[in-house]
Amino acid sequence: DATVKHAKKLPTLLENALGSRANRDAWTFSVCCAELVVATDDSEELLLSGDATVVELCNDNDEADLRIIRHAREVQALLAPHGDALLTACTELRQNLWRLQPVTLLLYHAVLLLEIEGGLAICTEKYNDKLELIFGPAAVVSRFATNYRATGSTRQQPARLHARTLLPKRECVTVLDLVSWICGDLAMVWRPYCLVNSNCQHYASELQRFLEDASSAQRRLEGDWQVVLPAVACEGGKLRLAADELKGDRAVVLAAVSQDGLALQYASDWCRSDWHIVNAAVQQNGLALRFAADHLRACRELVAAAVQQNVDALLFAPAHLKRQPSIVGKTAALRAGNSDVDMPDTVLLRCRQLLEASSELSGDQDVMLALATFDWRALQFAVPGLLQDRCFVLEAMHVSGLALQFASTELRQDADVVLAAVRQAGLALEFAGGELRADAKVVAAAVAQCGLALCFATPTLQASRALVRVAVVQDGAALQFASRELRQDRVLVATAARRWLRTDWEWLLSLPGLRGDRDVVLAAVSQDWHALEFAAEAFHADTEVVTAALEQSGAALQFASATLKAEHATVLQALARDGTALRFAMKRLRADFDIVHAAILQDGLALEYASQNLRDNPCIVSMAVRCSGAASLPFASARLRCDPALIELAARRCHWWHLFSHGSPDYAWLLQAHPKLASDRDVVLVAVQREGRRALLAAAKELQADDKIVAEAEASDAERQQSSRRWLQHALTAII
């Protein structure tokens, strides 16, 4: 258990040192760590490993009396089990640089032997650019370090005891503290070997000062700008270890947040109010927005940059920015990894992915309201607590009333909540409590917003003429949900059919709920016969429905079924309103004298639709001419169109001074007013025989060149001239 415990706390020395080095170009050391084990029969298996060597230590008489095995180990695996062990003493060994050197005052190589409780020891030294460690039993390490280095190389000169110092118990330095110092503080100030300012003696002095007063050594490093700046540049989180004055240093903080944005939390208040520092922090880690000053957290540019780096940063934005669709929409798009937001289902999918990725966002009121502006269905992903919050639900109803379906049961019974919902979306009435669907005020607000909400009202309110009228004015389709009595109301039916400033019966009667409704169809055709065209096929054969339409116009006969078009009574009713409706009657009835006579009495032009036999009937044709004048003459048979009596009757032009007479025939007017007759040779021939050249000039161009017609016109004019002279002679004779 102790091994596992310290393995989690103790970093790998080499990795930590390399990750924390201050000067990446100059730092070239590597850690060499070896363990010493007394050779026994059981330890012979260590020799099988490639990095193990056997060393025989000699006594004062140069006799080998101790055989040990030196093998390389990883620091973490070697020291983790002893992390809580205290360092008890520090012994300095000094190695002369040459054999005949008299003293070791300045020129020597320093080696430190650290004694650990439990009879263990660590020998450490800086050799060139390398940090060397030897671990093992204290007696073995002491004898080995005198003549050998951690690499197993023999020293040129033996290391001699210089001084032994007991460590103060108040410091309680452990093996773990020692390794943390080597990996942390030492690594930050480590430089390549330099005889002047970075040699083995400097390393030994720094280590001894640390062992004597670990806390003060740490403080010296925490306040050293040259130490802290490169340290935080490599690991921004180390800003927490810096002195307070350096936590307010702009260069140090900027270097820290550029490496780790969350290091902003350790900066001073002044630095957290600096726009450039905060911007660098959120660019590196969007969650750093949490530690920015309030006025910078309200900066839209910083919030946008933060959520682009990490969408969870939206949690730390102020309320008014959380509700901005541009920021929240961008956040959802980033989470979905797609910029296309056109399809509603795609938007909902993105909202769900965003909220699933960050459960905290689903509990944020402002974020949920902003997402609802893109798709109200996103509220279904809100935490239950929000959907039970009356204030939140009221605000959500102003975004989309249909979100009422996600509210708690209690809030669906709340009059204010439901009223806010139906005012925004009338169809939200479906999700209101039963009592509120019977509330006239709530239903009136719902149908005023969407007439179709009448569907969810109680039967009592569906029978309210005032509510139904409001509903059909808003949407005529609401008529299908009114009571049967109101569906027979002609005014309401007409109101329902009004669309785009016109009556759209086709739309109204195509609605599934109204197409087969006899009461609605009957009310519709009673005021506009055109509605019969769009009624269901069954109503075209309904006598009552067709009769109601024929009372408006005989033209409605065209939409009646074949059976009704063959009935005398139905056809006569149509002809009473419009004689030309004869064209819609069955062929058999168009040859019926009584039917055709009734049609011509109403409109002489109905002669056009009579059978051929009846168009050759003088009685029928003369009646048509009397009713509609010359306009009906072209529809007579060829024989009757040449009848002088009928032509004369058609040519009679009534003037105001002929109120009590039929007037005289005017053949030229007849031909001018009716081009069809002006092109009829037989009619023109009769006209020129009666009126001569005057009638000829009104005839069609081709007939004006007809020799016979011209001769008849000249003969008629000559005869009239002779008749005039004879009349004049008789008149003069009578006078004389």
LOSETOR-386457 format. One record per residue (C-alpha): x, y negated, z negated. Coordinates in steps of 0.5 Angstrom, whole numbers, plus 2048, in hexadecimal, padded with zeros to 3 digits. Example, Ala and Ser with C-alpha at 12.3 -4.5 7.8 and 13.67 -1.06 7.14 Angstrom:
<rs>
8198097F0;81B8027F2;
</rs>
This chain:
<rs>
800800800;8067FB7FE;8097FD805;8027FB809;8017F5805;8087F2806;8087F480D;8027EF80E;8057E980B;80D7EA80D;80E7E8814;8137EB819;8197E7818;81B7E781F;8157E5822;8137E081D;81A7DD81D;81A7DD825;8137DA825;8157D4820;81B7D2822;81C7CB823;8217CB829;81F7D082E;8257CF832;82A7CF82D;8277D5828;82B7DB82A;82B7DF824;8297E6823;8277EA81C;82C7F081B;8297F4815;82C7FA812;82A7FF80C;82F803808;82D80A806;83280E802;833814806;83081B804;82E821807;82781F808;82981880B;82D81C810;82781B815;828814815;82F815819;82A81881F;828811821;82C80D825;82D807821;83080A81B;83780B819;83B80E813;84080A80F;84480C80A;846807804;84D808801;84F8067F9;8548027F7;8598087F9;857808800;85380F7FF;84C810802;8488117FC;84180F7FF;83E811806;83880C808;83480C80E;832805811;82C805816;8297FF819;8227FD817;81C7F8818;81C7F3813;8147F3812;8157FB811;81B7FA80C;8197F5808;8117F5808;8117FA802;8157F67FE;8127EF7FF;8107EE7F8;8177F07F5;81A7EA7F2;8217E87F3;8257E87ED;82C7E57EF;8317E27F4;8387E47F5;83C7E17FA;8427E57FE;8477E1802;84B7E4807;8527E1809;8537DF810;85A7E2811;85E7E780C;8637E2809;85E7DD808;8607DA801;8597D87FE;8527D7801;8507D07FF;84E7CE806;8507D380B;84C7D980A;8467DD80C;8407DD807;83C7E3806;8367E3801;8347EA7FD;82D7E97FA;82B7EE7F4;8247F07F4;8217F37EE;8207FB7EE;8287FC7F0;8277F97F7;82B7F47FB;82B7F0801;8317ED805;8307E7809;8357E380D;8357DF814;83B7E2819;83B7DE81F;8347DD821;8317E381E;82E7E4817;8307EA814;82C7EE80E;82E7F480B;82A7F8806;82B7FD801;82D7FF7FA;8307FA7F7;8377FE7F5;8378007FC;8367FA800;83B7F67FB;8407FB7FD;83E7FC805;83E7F4806;8457F3803;8487F6809;8427F780E;83D7F3812;8367F5813;8387F781A;83C7FC817;8427F881A;8487F8815;84A7F1812;8517EE814;8527EC80D;84E7EF807;8497EB803;84B7E97FC;8467E77F6;8467E07F5;8407DE7F1;83A7E27EE;8347DE7EC;82E7E07E8;8287DD7EB;8237D97E7;81D7DD7E5;8187D77E6;8197D77ED;8177DE7EE;81A7DF7F5;8177E67F8;81A7E97FE;8137E7802;8157E0800;81C7E1803;81A7E4809;8157DE80A;81A7D9809;81F7DC80E;8197DD813;8167D6812;81B7D080F;8217D3811;81F7D5818;81D7CD819;8247CB817;8287D081A;82D7CE81F;8327D2823;8397D381F;83D7CD81F;8437CD81A;8417C6818;83A7C6816;8377CC818;83B7D2815;83B7D8810;83C7D380A;8377CF80C;8327D480C;8347D7806;8347D0802;82C7CF805;82B7D6803;82E7D57FC;82A7CE7FB;8237D27FD;8257D77F8;8267D27F2;8207CD7F4;81B7D07F9;8167CB7F8;81B7C57F9;81E7C87FF;8177C9802;8167C2801;81C7BF804;81A7C380A;8137C180A;8157B980A;81A7BA80F;8187B7816;81D7BA81A;81B7C1817;8137C0817;8137BE81E;8167C3822;8137C881D;80B7C681F;80D7C5826;80E7CD826;8097CE821;8047C9820;8007CC81A;8077CB816;8057C3815;8017C680F;8087C780C;80B7C080E;80B7BA809;8057B5808;8097B080C;80B7B4812;8037B6812;8027AF814;8087AE819;8057AE820;80A7B1823;80A7B781F;8037B881F;8027B7826;8077BD827;8047C1822;7FD7C1825;8007C182C;8027C882A;7FC7CA826;7F67C5826;7F37C881F;7F97C581C;7F57BE81C;7F27C0816;7F97BF812;7FA7B8815;7F97B2811;7F27AE812;7F67A9816;7F87AE81B;7F17B181C;7EF7AB81E;7F47AA824;7F07AB82A;7F77AE82E;7F87B3828;7F17B5828;7F17B682F;7F77BA82F;7F47BF82A;7EE7C082D;7F17C1834;7F57C7830;7EF7C982C;7E87C782D;7E77C9825;7EB7C3823;7E67BE824;7E37C081D;7E97BD81A;7E97B681E;7E67B081B;7DF7AE81C;7DF7A9821;7E47AE825;7DF7B3825;7DA7AF828;7DE7AD82E;7DB7B1834;7E17B2837;7E47B5831;7DE7BA830;7DE7BC838;7E57BD838;7E47C1831;7DF7C6834;7E27C783A;7E87CA836;7E37CE831;7DC7CD832;7DB7CE82A;7DE7C7829;7D77C582B;7D57C7824;7D97C1821;7D77BC826;7D27B6823;7CA7B7824;7C97B382A;7CF7B682E;7CC7BD82D;7C67BB830;7C97B8836;7C77BD83C;7CD7BB840;7D27BE83A;7CD7C4838;7CC7C683F;7D47C6840;7D57CA83A;7D07CF83C;7D37CF843;7DA7D0840;7D77D683C;7D47D9842;7DA7D8846;7D67D684C;7D47CF84F;7CE7D0852;7C87CE84E;7C27CE853;7BE7D4851;7BA7D484B;7BC7DB849;7C37D984A;7C37D4845;7BF7D8840;7C57DD841;7CA7D883F;7C67D5839;7C67DC836;7CD7DE838;7CF7D7834;7CB7D982E;7CD7E082E;7D57DE82E;7D47D9829;7CF7DB823;7D07D4820;7CD7D1826;7C67D4825;7C57D181F;7C77CA821;7C17C6822;7C47C1827;7C77C682B;7C17CA82C;7BD7C482D;7C27C2833;7C17C9836;7BA7C9836;7BA7C383A;7BD7C8840;7B97CE83E;7B37CE838;7B47D5838;7BB7D4835;7B77D382E;7B67DA82E;7BD7DB82C;7BD7D6826;7BE7D981F;7B77DB81B;7B97D5816;7B87D081C;7B27D281E;7AF7D2818;7B17CB817;7AB7C6818;7B07C081A;7B47C481F;7AE7C7822;7AA7C0822;7B07BE826;7B07C482B;7A97C382C;7AB7BC82F;7B07C0834;7AB7C5836;7A47C7833;7A57CE836;7AA7CF830;7A47D082B;7A47D782D;7AB7D8829;7A97D4823;7A77D881D;7A07DA81B;79F7D5816;7A17CF81B;79C7D1820;7977D081B;7997C981A;7957C481D;79B7BF81E;79F7C4822;79A7C6826;7987C0828;79F7BD82A;79F7C482E;7997C3832;79A7BC834;7A17BE837;79E7C483A;7977C683A;7987CD83B;79B7CE834;7947CE832;7957D6833;7997D682D;7967D2828;7927D5822;78B7D7823;7887D281F;78C7CC823;7897CF82A;7827CD827;7847C6825;7817C182A;7877BC829;78C7C182B;7897C4831;7877BD833;78F7BC833;7917C2836;78C7C283C;78E7BB83D;7957BD83E;7937C3842;78C7C5844;78D7CC844;78E7CC83D;7867CD83D;7887D483E;78A7D5836;7857D1833;77F7D482F;7787D5833;7757D082F;77A7CB832;77A7CE839;7727CC839;7747C4837;7727C083D;7777BB83B;77D7BF83A;77C7C3841;77B7BC844;7827BA842;7857C1844;7827C184B;7847BA84C;78B7BC84A;78B7C384E;7857C5852;7877CC851;7857CB849;77E7CC84C;77E7D384C;77F7D3844;7797CF843;7727D2840;76D7D5846;7697CF844;76E7CA846;7717CE84C;76A7CC84F;76A7C584E;76B7C1855;76F7BC852;7747C084E;7757C4855;7767BE859;77B7BB854;77F7C2854;77F7C285C;7827BB85C;78A7BB85E;78E7B6861;7887B1862;7847B6866;77F7BC864;7837C3865;77E7C8865;7837CD868;7887CD862;7827CD85D;77E7D3860;7857D7861;7867D785A;7867DE857;7817DC852;77C7D8856;77C7DB85D;7777E085B;7737DB856;76C7DB859;76A7D5854;7717D1856;76F7D285E;7687D085D;76A7CA85A;76F7C885F;76B7CA865;7657C6862;7697BF863;76E7C1869;76C7C686E;7737C7870;7757CB86A;7717D186D;7777D2872;77B7D386C;7767D7868;7777DF867;7747E386D;76F7E6869;76C7DF868;76B7DD86F;7657E286F;7627E0869;75C7DC86B;75C7D7865;7637D5866;7627D486D;75B7D186D;75F7CC868;7647CA86D;75F7C9872;75C7C486E;7627C086F;7637C1876;7617C687C;7687C787E;7697CC878;7657D187C;76C7D387F;76E7D5879;7687DA877;7687E1879;7667E487F;7607E787C;75E7E0879;75F7DD880;75A7E1883;7547DF87E;74F7DA881;74E7D787A;7567D6879;7577D3880;7517CE880;7537CC879;75A7CA87D;7577C7883;7537C287F;7597BF87C;75D7C0883;75B7C2889;7617C388C;7627C9887;75E7CD88C;7657CF88F;7667D3888;7607D7889;7607DE88C;75F7DE894;7587E1893;7567DB88F;7597D6894;7547D9899;74E7D8894;7497D3897;7477D1890;74E7D188D;7517CC893;74B7C8893;74D7C688B;7547C588D;7527C0893;74D7BC88E;7537BB889;7587BA88F;7577BA896;75F7BC897;75D7C3894;75B7C489B;7627C689D;7627CC898;75B7CF89B;75A7D589F;75B7D48A7;7537D58A8;7517D08A3;7567CB8A6;7527CC8AC;74B7CB8A9;7497C48AB;7457C38A4;74B7C48A0;7507C08A4;74B7BA8A5;74B7BA89D;7527BA89C;7537B48A1;74D7B189D;7517B2897;7587B1899;7587AD89F;75C7AF8A5;7627B28A1;75E7B88A1;75C7B98A8;7637BC8AA;7617C28A6;75B7C38AA;75B7C88B0;75D7C68B7;7567C68B9;7537C18B4;7597BD8B4;7577BB8BB;7507BA8B9;74E7B28BB;7497B28B5;74E7B48B0;7547B08B3;74F7AA8B3;74D7AB8AB;7557AC8AA;7567A58AD;7517A18A9;75579C8A5;7517998A0;75379289E;75078E898;74B78A89D;74879189E;746793897;73F79589A;7417988A0;74679D8A3;74A7988A7;74C7998AE;75179E8B1;75879C8B2;75C7A18B6;76279D8B6;76379D8AE;7617A58AE;7677A68B2;76B7A18AF;76A7A48A8;76A7AB8AA;7707AD8AE;76E7B48AE;7677B28B2;76C7AD8B6;76F7B38B9;7697B78BA;7677B78C2;7607B88C1;75F7B38BB;7637AE8BF;75F7AF8C6;7587AE8C2;75B7A88BF;75E7A58C5;7577A68C8;7547A28C3;75979D8C2;75D79D8C8;76479A8C8;7647978C1;76379F8BF;7687A18C4;76E79C8C0;76C7A08BA;76D7A78BD;7747AA8BC;7797A88C1;7797AF8C6;7717AE8C6;7727A78C8;7757A98CF;7707AF8D0;76D7AD8D7;7667B08D5;7667AC8CE;7687A58D2;7637A68D7;75D7A78D2;7607A18CE;76079D8D5;75979F8D6;75679E8CF;7597978D0;7567968D7;74F7988D4;74F7948CE;75178E8D3;74B78F8D7;7477908D2;7497898CF;7487868D5;7417898D6;73F7878CF;7427808D0;73E77F8D7;7387818D3;73977C8CE;73A7768D3;7347788D7;7307788D0;7327728CE;73176E8D5;
</rs>
